Amino acid sequence: MKENILLNLSIGFSVKVISLVKRLRENKETIISNQIGRSATSIGANIHEAQYGNSKADFIAKFHIALKD
């Protein structure tokens, strides 16, 4: 299977955001850190899921969700 550059970039982004979330939680910023963590990690999850879409329309829909996140 070909290397998926977009997926690799989104995973790197998620790792960086998780580090940010840890620092925010150390400063008791839990509400915003929870939302940031969920949004950032869902990007990679949606990109990964799009690879296995049932149709071209499903593939595009998953990428639109990732774009919104």
C-alpha positions as CSV (number, residue, x, y, z in Angstrom):
1,M,0.0,0.0,0.0
2,K,1.2,3.5,-0.8
3,E,2.4,5.8,1.9
4,N,-0.4,8.2,2.9
5,I,1.3,11.5,3.5
6,L,-1.9,13.2,4.7
7,L,-2.6,10.5,7.3
8,N,1.0,10.7,8.5
9,L,0.7,14.5,8.9
10,S,-2.5,14.2,10.8
11,I,-1.0,11.7,13.2
12,G,1.9,14.1,13.8
13,F,-0.5,16.9,14.4
14,S,-2.5,14.8,16.9
15,V,0.7,14.0,18.8
16,K,1.6,17.6,19.1
17,V,-2.0,18.6,20.2
18,I,-2.0,15.8,22.8
19,S,1.2,17.4,24.3
20,L,-0.7,20.7,24.4
21,V,-3.7,19.1,26.0
22,K,-1.4,17.7,28.8
23,R,0.0,21.1,29.5
24,L,-3.4,22.7,29.5
25,R,-4.6,20.1,32.0
26,E,-1.7,20.8,34.2
27,N,-3.0,24.4,34.4
28,K,-6.5,23.1,35.2
29,E,-7.9,24.1,31.7
30,T,-9.9,20.9,31.4
31,I,-13.0,22.0,29.4
32,I,-11.1,23.5,26.4
33,S,-8.4,20.8,26.5
34,N,-11.0,18.1,26.2
35,Q,-12.6,19.7,23.1
36,I,-9.2,20.4,21.5
37,G,-8.1,16.8,22.1
38,R,-11.2,15.3,20.6
39,S,-11.2,17.5,17.5
40,A,-7.5,17.0,16.8
41,T,-7.5,13.3,17.1
42,S,-10.7,12.8,15.1
43,I,-9.0,14.3,12.0
44,G,-6.7,11.4,11.6
45,A,-9.4,8.9,12.5
46,N,-11.7,10.3,9.7
47,I,-8.8,10.3,7.2
48,H,-8.0,6.7,8.1
49,E,-11.7,5.7,7.9
50,A,-12.0,7.4,4.5
51,Q,-9.5,5.0,3.0
52,Y,-12.0,2.2,3.5
53,G,-15.1,4.0,2.3
54,N,-17.9,2.0,0.6
55,S,-18.0,4.4,-2.3
56,K,-16.4,7.5,-3.8
57,A,-19.2,9.6,-2.1
58,D,-18.4,8.0,1.3
59,F,-14.7,8.6,0.8
60,I,-15.4,12.3,0.0
61,A,-17.8,12.6,2.9
62,K,-15.2,11.4,5.4
63,F,-12.7,13.9,4.1
64,H,-15.2,16.7,4.5
65,I,-15.7,15.7,8.1
66,A,-11.9,15.7,8.7
67,L,-11.8,19.1,7.0
68,K,-14.4,20.5,9.4
69,D,-12.6,19.2,12.4
